[in-house]
Amino acid sequence: MHRGVLPERPARYQQTAEPLHPEFAARLASRGISELYAHQAQAIDALRARRSVVVATGTASGKSLCYQAPIVSGRAPRPAVGPAV
């Protein structure tokens, strides 16, 4: 087993390709979240583009928001409906 400590690095922020729903953005702002981390914006954009996403980051880095934002903003892709195989 290897155990190590990674050095701290500054946060990187990024905007999504399309803005979040205004009400959702306002609720985030009311909780002190004025910007998304780069991994959050990239995950939200990928989910909106119907791509599969796995986010592996440290504790309290906002992983849940990556998946919740497209749903709450009403921009989550809907599952395809078709005949059962």
N, C-alpha and C positions, 0 to 999 in steps of 0.2 A: 504494500500500500504506500502511496506517495501522498504527502500532505504538504501543501505550500500556501503561501499567502500572496495573492496578486496585488500589485500596487494600485492604489486609488488612481482613478483617472476622471477627468471632468465629464460631466453629462453632455450628451449630444442631443440637440432638439431638432425636430423636423415637422413640417406641416404635411397634412394628407393632400393627395392630389385634388380631391374635392373636399370642401369644408364639411365639418361635422354639422349636424342639425343645430340651428341656433339655440333652441331651448336646451339641448343636451350640452352644448358648449357653455351656456350660462350656468347650468348646474355644476359643471366641472369647475368653472371659475369661482363659484360660491364656496367651493371646497379647497380653493387655493391652487387649482390646476389651471395654469394659463397657457401652458405649452405641452405638447406631447413629446415624449422621448422618441428618438429616431426609430427604435425597434417597435414602438407602438404605432407610429404613423405607417411604417412599412408593412406591418402585419395587417392593419386596417385596410390599406390599399390592396393588399393581396387577397384578403377575404372578399372585398367588394368586387374583385376581378374573378371571383369564384375559384381561387386557387387554394389548395390545402396549405395549412400553416401550423408549424410547431414553434413555440417560443420557449427558449431555455435561457433564462436570465436569473440573476440573484433574487433573494428574498426581498419583497417590497419594491420591486422594480416596475410594477404596473402591468404584469402579464394578464390579469383578469380583464383589465380595460381593453386590451387588444381584441378580445373576443366579444365583450359586451357592447362596445361602441357601435359596431355595425348593426347589431340587433336593436338597441335602444334608438339609434338614429333612423331606423326604418330602412336601412340600406343593405340589410343582410340578403344574400341571394336566397331565393326560394328553392326548395328541392324540386327537381324535375319530377313531373307526374307522368306516368306512362303505363302501358300494360305490364302486368306482372309476367315475369319470365318463368 
